[in-house]
Every structure is written in structure tokens, then in C-alpha cells.
Amino acid sequence: MKVRYTENASAEISRIFEYIARENPSAADAIVRRLENVLAKLVLFPHMGRTCDIPGVFVVPLGRYPYAVYYTIEDDELIVLHVHHGARLPPRFHEPSTAFRR
């Protein structure tokens, strides 16, 4: 299974990293490493996330960090839709299959 990021997810990850790195670069690196570890587990066990209100969309927390990964599974791809801070309003979704450019 391959991992693909939507444009939204890539932009969110960049913003999270840049915001945290301004004050604590090692913490920003740790969050990105945790995200990579969670995604590596999801590749092996794609249904380990819990379902959310949108059909076909799963969410998994980043453990000790206040972020959650929203993703969907299409064919042999795990598609990261959003990486979102838990204290913020939930992300807005479009139809998962059209949330990225093919």
C-alpha cells in the first residue's frame, strides 16, 4: 500500500512544522517523525483508525501530540486528507475521491 497526501494535508503538515519549528525545531522534528511512524503502521493496518462522520474516512490520533490524521483508502492507496490539531474545529471535507488531483 502506498501513502499519498492531498494538497490540503501537505500544506497542513508544512504549516504545523513551520509554526512549531520557530520556537522548538526538535519538537517539530519529533511530530513529523511521529506522523511518519503512524503512517507506517497504517500502511500495514489501514483500518486501525476509527471511523468518523464521513463515510469512508478514518481518523487516528498522533498519540502524545494533539494532532489527528484523517485518511481514506482507495484501491491500494492510503490517502491522507488532513492533519488537524484537536483543539480546532474539525476539518471541512470534500468528497474523499475528489479531495486531491489525480
LUMKOLNU-122661 format. One record per atom (N, C-alpha, C): atom name; residue in three letters; y, x, z. Coordinates in steps of 0.05 Angstrom, whole numbers, plus 5000, padded with zeros to 4 digits. Atoms other than C-alpha are relative to their C-alpha. Example, Ala and Ser with C-alpha at 12.3 -4.5 7.8 and 13.67 -1.06 7.14 Angstrom:
<recs>
REC   atom   rest      v      u      w
REC      N    ALA   4976   5018   5000
REC     CA    ALA   4910   5246   5156
REC      C    ALA   5024   5018   5000
REC      N    SER   4976   4984   4999
REC     CA    SER   4979   5273   5143
REC      C    SER   5022   4985   5014
</recs>
This chain:
<recs>
REC   atom   rest      v      u      w
REC      N    MET   4976   5017   5000
REC     CA    MET   5000   5000   5000
REC      C    MET   5025   5018   5000
REC      N    LYS   4975   4985   5001
REC     CA    LYS   5069   5025   4982
REC      C    LYS   5021   4985   5016
REC      N    VAL   4977   5011   4985
REC     CA    VAL   5134   5014   5021
REC      C    VAL   5023   5001   4980
REC      N    ARG   4975   5001   5015
REC     CA    ARG   5196   4991   4984
REC      C    ARG   5022   4988   5017
REC      N    TYR   4977   5010   4985
REC     CA    TYR   5265   4979   5013
REC      C    TYR   5018   4984   4981
REC      N    THR   4980   5014   5015
REC     CA    THR   5312   4926   4988
REC      C    THR   5027   5015   5002
REC      N    GLU   4973   4988   4998
REC     CA    GLU   5384   4947   4974
REC      C    GLU   5012   4995   5027
REC      N    ASN   4989   5007   4974
REC     CA    ASN   5404   4910   5037
REC      C    ASN   4988   5017   5022
REC      N    ALA   5014   4984   4979
REC     CA    ALA   5352   4946   5080
REC      C    ALA   5009   5029   4999
REC      N    SER   4991   4972   5002
REC     CA    SER   5372   5014   5053
REC      C    SER   5028   5004   5011
REC      N    ALA   4973   4999   4990
REC     CA    ALA   5445   5000   5067
REC      C    ALA   5001   4997   5030
REC      N    GLU   5000   5004   4971
REC     CA    GLU   5430   4975   5137
REC      C    GLU   4990   5025   5014
REC      N    ILE   5010   4976   4987
REC     CA    ILE   5389   5037   5154
REC      C    ILE   5021   5022   4999
REC      N    SER   4979   4980   5002
REC     CA    SER   5445   5082   5128
REC      C    SER   5022   4995   5020
REC      N    ARG   4979   5006   4981
REC     CA    ARG   5497   5045   5169
REC      C    ARG   4992   5005   5029
REC      N    ILE   5010   4995   4973
REC     CA    ILE   5454   5048   5232
REC      C    ILE   5001   5030   5006
REC      N    PHE   5001   4971   4996
REC     CA    PHE   5442   5122   5223
REC      C    PHE   5028   5012   5003
REC      N    GLU   4973   4989   5000
REC     CA    GLU   5515   5138   5208
REC      C    GLU   5015   4993   5026
REC      N    TYR   4986   5009   4976
REC     CA    TYR   5541   5097   5267
REC      C    TYR   4990   5016   5024
REC      N    ILE   5010   4987   4976
REC     CA    ILE   5495   5128   5318
REC      C    ILE   5004   5031   4998
REC      N    ALA   4998   4971   5003
REC     CA    ALA   5499   5199   5289
REC      C    ALA   5028   5010   5006
REC      N    ARG   4972   4992   4993
REC     CA    ARG   5575   5200   5301
REC      C    ARG   5001   5009   5029
REC      N    GLU   5000   4993   4971
REC     CA    GLU   5561   5203   5376
REC      C    GLU   4976   5016   5009
REC      N    ASN   5025   4987   4991
REC     CA    ASN   5489   5227   5380
REC      C    ASN   4981   5004   4977
REC      N    PRO   5017   4996   5023
REC     CA    PRO   5456   5257   5319
REC      C    PRO   4970   5000   5006
REC      N    SER   5028   5000   4993
REC     CA    SER   5390   5268   5355
REC      C    SER   4989   4972   5005
REC      N    ALA   5009   5028   4996
REC     CA    ALA   5386   5195   5375
REC      C    ALA   4997   4986   4973
REC      N    ALA   5003   5012   5027
REC     CA    ALA   5399   5175   5302
REC      C    ALA   4975   5009   4987
REC      N    ASP   5025   4990   5011
REC     CA    ASP   5343   5220   5280
REC      C    ASP   4975   4987   5013
REC      N    ALA   5022   5013   4986
REC     CA    ALA   5297   5190   5333
REC      C    ALA   4995   4972   4991
REC      N    ILE   5003   5028   5010
REC     CA    ILE   5310   5119   5309
REC      C    ILE   4988   5000   4972
REC      N    VAL   5012   4998   5027
REC     CA    VAL   5295   5139   5237
REC      C    VAL   4971   5008   5001
REC      N    ARG   5028   4992   4996
REC     CA    ARG   5231   5174   5259
REC      C    ARG   4983   4976   5010
REC      N    ARG   5015   5023   4990
REC     CA    ARG   5210   5112   5298
REC      C    ARG   4996   4979   4978
REC      N    LEU   5003   5018   5023
REC     CA    LEU   5224   5068   5237
REC      C    LEU   4978   5010   4981
REC      N    GLU   5021   4989   5018
REC     CA    GLU   5181   5114   5194
REC      C    GLU   4972   4997   5012
REC      N    ASN   5026   5004   4987
REC     CA    ASN   5125   5111   5246
REC      C    ASN   4991   4971   4999
REC      N    VAL   5007   5029   5001
REC     CA    VAL   5127   5035   5249
REC      C    VAL   4991   4992   4972
REC      N    LEU   5007   5006   5027
REC     CA    LEU   5126   5031   5174
REC      C    LEU   4973   5011   4992
REC      N    ALA   5026   4988   5005
REC     CA    ALA   5066   5078   5171
REC      C    ALA   4978   4983   5011
REC      N    LYS   5019   5018   4988
REC     CA    LYS   5029   5031   5218
REC      C    LYS   4998   4974   4984
REC      N    LEU   5000   5024   5016
REC     CA    LEU   5049   4971   5177
REC      C    LEU   4985   5003   4974
REC      N    VAL   5015   4995   5025
REC     CA    VAL   5020   5002   5114
REC      C    VAL   4971   4997   5006
REC      N    LEU   5028   5003   4993
REC     CA    LEU   4953   5005   5150
REC      C    LEU   4993   4972   5009
REC      N    PHE   5004   5026   4988
REC     CA    PHE   4961   4938   5186
REC      C    PHE   5024   4982   4993
REC      N    PRO   4976   5014   5008
REC     CA    PRO   5011   4897   5146
REC      C    PRO   5006   4973   5014
REC      N    HIS   4995   5025   4986
REC     CA    HIS   5001   4833   5186
REC      C    HIS   5004   5003   5030
REC      N    MET   4997   4996   4971
REC     CA    MET   5014   4865   5254
REC      C    MET   5027   4988   5010
REC      N    GLY   4975   5013   4992
REC     CA    GLY   5085   4836   5254
REC      C    GLY   4996   4971   5005
REC      N    ARG   5002   5029   4996
REC     CA    ARG   5098   4766   5278
REC      C    ARG   5014   4986   4978
REC      N    THR   4987   5015   5020
REC     CA    THR   5117   4712   5231
REC      C    THR   5027   4990   5011
REC      N    CYS   4974   5011   4991
REC     CA    CYS   5188   4686   5232
REC      C    CYS   5004   4973   4987
REC      N    ASP   4994   5027   5010
REC     CA    ASP   5221   4621   5210
REC      C    ASP   4998   4998   4969
REC      N    ILE   5001   5000   5030
REC     CA    ILE   5220   4641   5136
REC      C    ILE   4971   5005   4992
REC      N    PRO   5028   4996   5008
REC     CA    PRO   5151   4632   5104
REC      C    PRO   4997   5027   4985
REC      N    GLY   5006   4975   5013
REC     CA    GLY   5121   4699   5083
REC      C    GLY   5015   5024   5010
REC      N    VAL   4984   4978   4989
REC     CA    VAL   5170   4741   5124
REC      C    VAL   4989   5006   5028
REC      N    PHE   5009   4990   4974
REC     CA    PHE   5146   4782   5184
REC      C    PHE   5021   5016   5013
REC      N    VAL   4982   4983   4985
REC     CA    VAL   5184   4818   5238
REC      C    VAL   4985   5016   5020
REC      N    VAL   5012   4982   4980
REC     CA    VAL   5165   4877   5281
REC      C    VAL   5022   5016   5013
REC      N    PRO   4979   4985   4986
REC     CA    PRO   5208   4910   5335
REC      C    PRO   4995   5030   4998
REC      N    LEU   5003   4971   5000
REC     CA    LEU   5221   4984   5338
REC      C    LEU   4996   5011   5028
REC      N    GLY   5007   4991   4973
REC     CA    GLY   5196   4989   5409
REC      C    GLY   5024   5003   5018
REC      N    ARG   4979   4996   4981
REC     CA    ARG   5246   5020   5456
REC      C    ARG   5028   4998   4989
REC      N    TYR   4974   5002   5013
REC     CA    TYR   5302   5015   5405
REC      C    TYR   5006   4970   4994
REC      N    PRO   4993   5029   5003
REC     CA    PRO   5340   4948   5397
REC      C    PRO   5000   4990   4971
REC      N    TYR   5000   5008   5028
REC     CA    TYR   5323   4941   5323
REC      C    TYR   4973   4987   4993
REC      N    ALA   5024   5013   5010
REC     CA    ALA   5273   4899   5286
REC      C    ALA   4999   5003   4969
REC      N    VAL   5004   4997   5029
REC     CA    VAL   5244   4907   5216
REC      C    VAL   4990   4973   4990
REC      N    TYR   5009   5025   5013
REC     CA    TYR   5238   4844   5173
REC      C    TYR   4989   5008   4973
REC      N    TYR   5014   4991   5024
REC     CA    TYR   5189   4851   5116
REC      C    TYR   4983   4977   4989
REC      N    THR   5018   5018   5013
REC     CA    THR   5146   4814   5067
REC      C    THR   4979   5017   4985
REC      N    ILE   5021   4986   5014
REC     CA    ILE   5083   4832   5030
REC      C    ILE   4996   4987   4973
REC      N    GLU   5004   5011   5028
REC     CA    GLU   5076   4824   4954
REC      C    GLU   4981   5019   4986
REC      N    ASP   5020   4984   5014
REC     CA    ASP   5016   4849   4916
REC      C    ASP   4991   5023   5018
REC      N    ASP   5008   4976   4984
REC     CA    ASP   5004   4920   4942
REC      C    ASP   5025   5014   5010
REC      N    GLU   4975   4988   4990
REC     CA    GLU   5075   4930   4969
REC      C    GLU   5009   4986   5026
REC      N    LEU   4987   5010   4976
REC     CA    LEU   5106   4923   5037
REC      C    LEU   5030   5003   4994
REC      N    ILE   4972   4999   5008
REC     CA    ILE   5178   4905   5023
REC      C    ILE   5018   4995   5025
REC      N    VAL   4982   5002   4977
REC     CA    VAL   5229   4919   5078
REC      C    VAL   5025   4985   4991
REC      N    LEU   4977   5017   5007
REC     CA    LEU   5281   4864   5074
REC      C    LEU   5025   5007   5016
REC      N    HIS   4977   4995   4982
REC     CA    HIS   5325   4880   5134
REC      C    HIS   4990   5018   5023
REC      N    VAL   5004   4986   4974
REC     CA    VAL   5330   4928   5193
REC      C    VAL   5024   4991   5016
REC      N    HIS   4979   5015   4987
REC     CA    HIS   5370   4890   5244
REC      C    HIS   5001   5004   5030
REC      N    HIS   4996   4997   4971
REC     CA    HIS   5399   4900   5314
REC      C    HIS   4995   4973   5013
REC      N    GLY   5008   5024   4987
REC     CA    GLY   5370   4849   5362
REC      C    GLY   5023   4984   5013
REC      N    ALA   4978   5014   4987
REC     CA    ALA   5437   4833   5395
REC      C    ALA   5019   4985   4980
REC      N    ARG   4983   5012   5021
REC     CA    ARG   5468   4810   5329
REC      C    ARG   4987   4974   4991
REC      N    LEU   5010   5024   5012
REC     CA    LEU   5460   4744   5294
REC      C    LEU   4977   5007   4981
REC      N    PRO   5022   4994   5018
REC     CA    PRO   5395   4740   5254
REC      C    PRO   5009   5005   4972
REC      N    PRO   4992   4995   5027
REC     CA    PRO   5398   4767   5184
REC      C    PRO   4998   4975   4982
REC      N    ARG   5001   5022   5019
REC     CA    ARG   5411   4720   5126
REC      C    ARG   4981   5008   4978
REC      N    PHE   5020   4994   5020
REC     CA    PHE   5354   4716   5077
REC      C    PHE   5005   4984   4974
REC      N    HIS   5003   5013   5026
REC     CA    HIS   5349   4700   5004
REC      C    HIS   4971   4997   4996
REC      N    GLU   5029   5002   5007
REC     CA    GLU   5283   4683   4972
REC      C    GLU   4988   5028   5000
REC      N    PRO   5010   4972   4997
REC     CA    PRO   5240   4744   4991
REC      C    PRO   4994   5013   4973
REC      N    SER   5008   4988   5025
REC     CA    SER   5215   4755   4920
REC      C    SER   5024   5007   4983
REC      N    THR   4977   4993   5016
REC     CA    THR   5286   4758   4893
REC      C    THR   5021   5016   5017
REC      N    ALA   4982   4986   4982
REC     CA    ALA   5316   4798   4951
REC      C    ALA   5005   5028   4990
REC      N    PHE   4997   4973   5011
REC     CA    PHE   5312   4862   4910
REC      C    PHE   4999   4999   4970
REC      N    ARG   5001   4998   5029
REC     CA    ARG   5319   4885   4840
REC      C    ARG   4974   5012   4991
REC      N    ARG   5025   4989   5011
REC     CA    ARG   5256   4898   4801
REC      C    ARG   5006   5020   4979
</recs>
